[in-house]
Amino acid sequence: MNKINNLLMIIMFMYSSAFAAENRVDGQRPDAPELAMPGDYKVGVRTIQLSHKDQIDVVNVNADNGIVRYNRPLTIEVWYPADTEETGGTYKDVYLRDGATQVDLYGSAVRNADPFKSGPYPLVIISHGYPGNRFLMSHFGENLASKGYVAVAIDHTDSNYQDAGAFGSTLLNRPLDQKFVLNEMARFSVTKDHFLHNMIDDNKVGLIGYSMGGYGAMITAGAGVTDMVAGVDDISPMGILKHNVAGTDSHKALLDDRFKAIIAISPWGMGSGFWNDQGLAGATKPIFFISGGVDDVSGYETGTKLIYEKVVNTDRYLLTFEHANHNAAAPIPAPKEAWNAVYNNGESVAFSHYADPVWDQLRMNNIAQHFVTAYFGLHLKADAAMGDYLNLIPNGNDGSGETQWKGFAPRTAKGLKLEHLKSGH
């Protein structure tokens, strides 16, 4: 039996490694949980350039210049159910973590395919880490579109691999970018000559945010940052972060009833003084947290898990990958070129930005796709049956027979925990 198990492990490793070598974003391991599998729709993808008018130009704000404003450029990638017989396409010239190497990625989406006009569909906005880009979580975009969602991933200006800098821009703009993209997508859906016309139900909107995207997602969920960080000039020149402080009018203006569910993966800020009890108590939207159990960037016990415990005014879940670090679940598997691309004067290899020392990245992607499908299915599609995939015993290691996690084959939920707290607890 041990020889058979070892052989299966070798086959699975070779299978997942093959997907990484091919730079694919749509990989599925043989042991993927049930809901990770693609849905019934073919997938189309398009790139759109946006301009957010009259925004604070954080890069150029200082005591000499004062508050400088500009039209903030944003590039978005949009995945949608498609009316096509084709399958597959290429994402060309995608920057890697080193900010210099450009590679081609491959997936199931067909570039510029006609939309399948059976909507409107719920909308999911995807917000990357710092630094990152709109392709870092493209596995979610393709997977969701195949299941009857429109998914849109943002290139956050000043936070991309090739333009990362001015950390204050990331801190100020994440929730602003998220809401602006929602408004633009809603506008496209009522514009008769737009390919997204009648494709989006903008009253059923979800958000996936990873790391700094998770920071923005917490603000979108209703949390506000502390007065203390808004007064630190290095990250809040001219006090610009006061716009995101809990209880201010500008913070209240960020909140939007159209967002119905949030997925926050390794949200940043707890260990750096950005959140306190008052600010986190403002979060009222349902939140599904995902974290590695030894995250040393956002923190676990003093980071994501503590945020999970302190958002007392909302229903929330916490999925933990035991022994995983900060990259748990979110990034695509490392493209083959990332194995050799270096940055930080040669001290860092880009591979580590996409990988975890303990968990296989494709395995984590598939598990995350499973729970994202269940969570958004419940909250954005009102599919009550999806609740069965969330109503689980907390420790996957303990599941067997009737207590086996729904959707997981026997022995494949090892190393996973799913906790649940209701509003008021």
MIFI-188901 format. One record per residue (C-alpha): residue in three letters; x, y, z. Coordinates in steps of 0.2 Angstrom, whole numbers, padded with zeros to 4 digits, always signed. Example, Ala and Ser with C-alpha at 12.3 -4.5 7.8 and 13.67 -1.06 7.14 Angstrom:
// MIFI-188901
ALA+0062-0022+0039/SER+0068-0005+0036/
//
This chain:
// MIFI-188901
MET+0000+0000+0000/ASN+0014+0012+0004/LYS+0022+0009-0013/ILE+0005+0013-0021/ASN+0003+0029-0011/ASN+0021+0035-0015/LEU+0018+0031-0034/LEU+0002+0042-0033/MET+0011+0056-0024/ILE+0025+0056-0038/ILE+0011+0056-0052/MET+0002+0071-0043/PHE+0019+0080-0042/MET+0023+0077-0060/TYR+0005+0082-0065/SER+0006+0099-0055/SER+0024+0102-0061/ALA+0018+0100-0079/PHE+0005+0114-0077/ALA+0018+0125-0070/ALA+0030+0121-0084/GLU+0017+0125-0096/ASN+0013+0142-0088/ARG-0005+0137-0086/VAL-0017+0146-0075/ASP-0032+0133-0076/GLY-0024+0118-0069/GLN-0034+0105-0060/ARG-0026+0091-0049/PRO-0033+0074-0049/ASP-0037+0076-0030/ALA-0045+0093-0032/PRO-0061+0095-0022/GLU-0078+0094-0031/LEU-0082+0113-0033/ALA-0065+0117-0040/MET-0069+0109-0057/PRO-0074+0122-0071/GLY-0092+0125-0074/ASP-0102+0123-0090/TYR-0099+0140-0098/LYS-0085+0143-0111/VAL-0074+0158-0105/GLY-0070+0174-0114/VAL-0058+0187-0109/ARG-0054+0206-0114/THR-0043+0220-0108/ILE-0050+0237-0104/GLN-0041+0253-0100/LEU-0049+0265-0087/SER-0046+0282-0081/HIS-0052+0287-0063/LYS-0053+0306-0065/ASP-0047+0319-0052/GLN-0038+0307-0040/ILE-0024+0311-0027/ASP-0007+0308-0036/VAL+0001+0301-0020/VAL+0018+0299-0029/ASN+0019+0318-0030/VAL+0011+0323-0014/ASN+0023+0332-0002/ALA+0024+0348+0008/ASP+0031+0358-0007/ASN+0018+0352-0019/GLY+0003+0350-0008/ILE-0011+0339-0013/VAL-0008+0335-0032/ARG-0022+0327-0042/TYR-0022+0317-0058/ASN-0032+0305-0069/ARG-0027+0289-0062/PRO-0025+0275-0076/LEU-0031+0257-0072/THR-0030+0242-0083/ILE-0042+0228-0080/GLU-0044+0210-0086/VAL-0062+0204-0088/TRP-0068+0186-0089/TYR-0085+0182-0094/PRO-0097+0168-0100/ALA-0093+0166-0119/ASP-0103+0161-0134/THR-0089+0152-0143/GLU-0085+0134-0148/GLU-0066+0138-0145/THR-0057+0134-0129/GLY-0040+0141-0123/GLY-0029+0156-0126/THR-0013+0166-0121/TYR-0010+0180-0109/LYS+0005+0188-0118/ASP+0020+0198-0111/VAL+0014+0196-0092/TYR+0027+0204-0080/LEU+0034+0193-0067/ARG+0039+0198-0049/ASP+0056+0204-0054/GLY+0047+0218-0064/ALA+0057+0215-0079/THR+0054+0197-0086/GLN+0039+0196-0097/VAL+0031+0179-0100/ASP+0016+0171-0109/LEU+0003+0162-0098/TYR-0010+0150-0105/GLY-0028+0146-0099/SER-0045+0142-0105/ALA-0051+0159-0109/VAL-0053+0164-0127/ARG-0047+0182-0131/ASN-0061+0194-0137/ALA-0074+0180-0138/ASP-0092+0185-0140/PRO-0102+0186-0123/PHE-0115+0173-0119/LYS-0130+0184-0117/SER-0140+0173-0104/GLY-0136+0185-0090/PRO-0136+0196-0081/TYR-0122+0188-0070/PRO-0115+0192-0053/LEU-0099+0202-0053/VAL-0083+0197-0044/ILE-0069+0210-0042/ILE-0051+0203-0039/SER-0038+0214-0031/HIS-0020+0208-0031/GLY-0006+0210-0018/TYR+0009+0223-0017/PRO+0017+0221-0029/GLY+0007+0211-0041/ASN-0004+0212-0056/ARG-0021+0207-0063/PHE-0015+0190-0068/LEU-0008+0184-0051/MET-0026+0177-0047/SER-0031+0173-0065/HIS-0036+0156-0060/PHE-0051+0163-0050/GLY-0056+0174-0065/GLU-0057+0159-0077/ASN-0065+0147-0065/LEU-0078+0160-0059/ALA-0083+0165-0077/SER-0085+0146-0082/LYS-0098+0146-0068/GLY-0109+0160-0073/TYR-0100+0176-0066/VAL-0092+0191-0074/ALA-0075+0192-0065/VAL-0063+0208-0066/ALA-0045+0209-0060/ILE-0037+0226-0058/ASP-0019+0232-0061/HIS-0018+0244-0047/THR-0007+0258-0053/ASP+0009+0261-0042/SER+0007+0243-0035/ASN+0012+0233-0050/TYR+0028+0223-0052/GLN+0035+0236-0065/ASP+0029+0252-0056/ALA+0029+0247-0038/GLY+0033+0262-0026/ALA+0024+0275-0016/PHE+0017+0263-0003/GLY+0005+0277+0002/SER-0003+0275-0015/THR-0008+0257-0011/LEU-0014+0261+0006/LEU-0025+0275-0001/ASN-0031+0268-0017/ARG-0036+0250-0014/PRO-0054+0253-0008/LEU-0055+0268-0021/ASP-0050+0257-0035/GLN-0062+0243-0030/LYS-0077+0254-0029/PHE-0072+0264-0045/VAL-0071+0247-0055/LEU-0088+0242-0048/ASN-0095+0258-0055/GLU-0087+0256-0072/MET-0093+0239-0074/ALA-0111+0244-0069/ARG-0110+0258-0082/PHE-0104+0246-0095/SER-0119+0234-0092/VAL-0131+0248-0096/THR-0121+0255-0112/LYS-0130+0248-0127/ASP-0115+0246-0138/HIS-0103+0238-0125/PHE-0099+0220-0125/LEU-0105+0219-0107/HIS-0122+0226-0110/ASN-0135+0217-0099/MET-0121+0205-0093/ILE-0119+0211-0075/ASP-0130+0211-0060/ASP-0122+0225-0050/ASN-0133+0221-0035/LYS-0124+0205-0033/VAL-0106+0209-0031/GLY-0092+0200-0023/LEU-0073+0204-0020/ILE-0058+0194-0018/GLY-0043+0203-0011/TYR-0026+0196-0007/SER-0013+0204+0005/MET-0014+0222+0001/GLY-0030+0218-0009/GLY-0036+0210+0007/TYR-0032+0227+0016/GLY-0043+0236+0003/ALA-0056+0222+0005/MET-0057+0225+0023/ILE-0061+0243+0020/THR-0074+0239+0007/ALA-0082+0227+0020/GLY-0084+0242+0032/ALA-0068+0242+0042/GLY-0058+0258+0044/VAL-0040+0261+0048/THR-0033+0270+0064/ASP-0030+0288+0067/MET-0012+0283+0071/VAL-0007+0277+0054/ALA-0016+0292+0046/GLY-0004+0303+0055/VAL+0012+0295+0049/ASP+0019+0306+0035/ASP+0030+0292+0027/ILE+0014+0282+0022/SER+0001+0296+0023/PRO+0009+0312+0016/MET-0001+0327+0020/GLY-0013+0316+0030/ILE-0021+0308+0015/LEU-0025+0292+0024/LYS-0038+0301+0034/HIS-0050+0297+0020/ASN-0049+0279+0026/VAL-0051+0282+0045/ALA-0065+0273+0053/GLY-0080+0284+0056/THR-0075+0298+0045/ASP-0087+0305+0031/SER-0075+0300+0018/HIS-0074+0282+0025/LYS-0093+0281+0025/ALA-0093+0286+0007/LEU-0083+0271+0002/LEU-0096+0259+0008/ASP-0107+0252-0005/ASP-0122+0241-0002/ARG-0119+0232-0019/PHE-0105+0222-0012/LYS-0113+0207-0004/ALA-0099+0195+0001/ILE-0080+0197+0003/ILE-0066+0185+0002/ALA-0050+0191+0011/ILE-0034+0181+0008/SER-0020+0185+0020/PRO-0026+0203+0023/TRP-0012+0215+0028/GLY-0011+0228+0042/MET-0015+0220+0059/GLY+0003+0219+0064/SER+0007+0237+0058/GLY-0006+0246+0068/PHE-0019+0249+0054/TRP-0033+0240+0063/ASN-0041+0242+0080/ASP-0056+0235+0088/GLN-0067+0250+0084/GLY-0061+0250+0066/LEU-0064+0231+0063/ALA-0081+0232+0072/GLY-0087+0243+0057/ALA-0086+0228+0045/THR-0103+0222+0042/LYS-0102+0212+0026/PRO-0100+0193+0026/ILE-0082+0188+0025/PHE-0073+0172+0021/PHE-0055+0173+0027/ILE-0041+0162+0020/SER-0023+0161+0027/GLY-0008+0151+0029/GLY-0005+0145+0047/VAL+0013+0152+0048/ASP+0010+0168+0037/ASP+0025+0179+0041/VAL+0020+0194+0031/SER+0002+0198+0037/GLY+0003+0187+0052/TYR-0008+0173+0057/GLU-0012+0172+0076/THR-0008+0191+0077/GLY-0014+0195+0059/THR-0028+0186+0049/LYS-0035+0176+0063/LEU-0035+0190+0075/ILE-0045+0201+0062/TYR-0057+0186+0060/GLU-0060+0186+0078/LYS-0062+0205+0080/VAL-0074+0208+0065/VAL-0088+0205+0078/ASN-0103+0212+0068/THR-0102+0201+0053/ASP-0104+0182+0049/ARG-0087+0175+0044/TYR-0077+0160+0041/LEU-0058+0157+0042/LEU-0050+0143+0031/THR-0032+0139+0037/PHE-0019+0130+0027/GLU-0008+0123+0041/HIS+0010+0127+0040/ALA+0008+0137+0024/ASN+0015+0155+0023/HIS+0009+0171+0015/ASN+0007+0164-0003/ALA-0007+0152+0003/ALA-0020+0149-0011/ALA-0019+0166-0020/PRO-0005+0166-0033/ILE-0005+0156-0049/PRO+0008+0142-0049/ALA+0026+0149-0053/PRO+0028+0151-0072/LYS+0044+0142-0078/GLU+0054+0158-0081/ALA+0051+0163-0062/TRP+0063+0149-0057/ASN+0078+0159-0064/ALA+0071+0177-0063/VAL+0080+0187-0048/TYR+0077+0204-0040/ASN+0083+0213-0024/ASN+0100+0213-0032/GLY+0100+0195-0035/GLU+0095+0190-0017/SER+0078+0184-0021/VAL+0071+0172-0034/ALA+0054+0176-0042/PHE+0049+0158-0039/SER+0046+0161-0021/HIS+0033+0174-0024/TYR+0022+0161-0031/ALA+0026+0146-0021/ASP+0025+0139-0003/PRO+0038+0129+0005/VAL+0026+0116+0011/TRP+0010+0116+0000/ASP+0009+0113-0018/GLN+0002+0129-0026/LEU-0010+0121-0038/ARG-0017+0111-0024/MET-0020+0127-0014/ASN-0028+0135-0029/ASN-0040+0121-0032/ILE-0045+0121-0013/ALA-0048+0140-0014/GLN-0058+0138-0030/HIS-0069+0125-0021/PHE-0073+0137-0007/VAL-0074+0152-0017/THR-0087+0143-0028/ALA-0097+0138-0012/TYR-0096+0155-0004/PHE-0101+0166-0019/GLY-0114+0153-0024/LEU-0122+0155-0007/HIS-0121+0174-0006/LEU-0122+0180-0024/LYS-0133+0166-0032/ALA-0143+0162-0017/ASP-0140+0143-0019/ALA-0144+0136-0002/ALA-0136+0119-0007/MET-0119+0128-0006/GLY-0120+0130+0012/ASP-0117+0111+0014/TYR-0100+0114+0008/LEU-0097+0126+0022/ASN-0106+0118+0036/LEU-0091+0106+0041/ILE-0082+0100+0056/PRO-0068+0113+0060/ASN-0053+0101+0058/GLY-0051+0092+0041/ASN-0039+0080+0049/ASP-0054+0073+0059/GLY-0066+0070+0045/SER-0071+0052+0040/GLY-0087+0044+0035/GLU-0102+0056+0038/THR-0090+0069+0045/GLN-0079+0069+0029/TRP-0078+0087+0022/LYS-0091+0088+0008/GLY-0084+0088-0009/PHE-0067+0081-0003/ALA-0062+0063-0007/PRO-0057+0053+0009/ARG-0040+0059+0016/THR-0039+0075+0005/ALA-0044+0088+0018/LYS-0028+0085+0028/GLY-0020+0100+0035/LEU-0035+0111+0033/LYS-0046+0120+0046/LEU-0062+0129+0043/GLU-0069+0140+0057/HIS-0085+0149+0058/LEU-0091+0164+0069/LYS-0108+0172+0068/SER-0111+0191+0070/GLY-0111+0195+0088/HIS-0098+0183+0093/
//
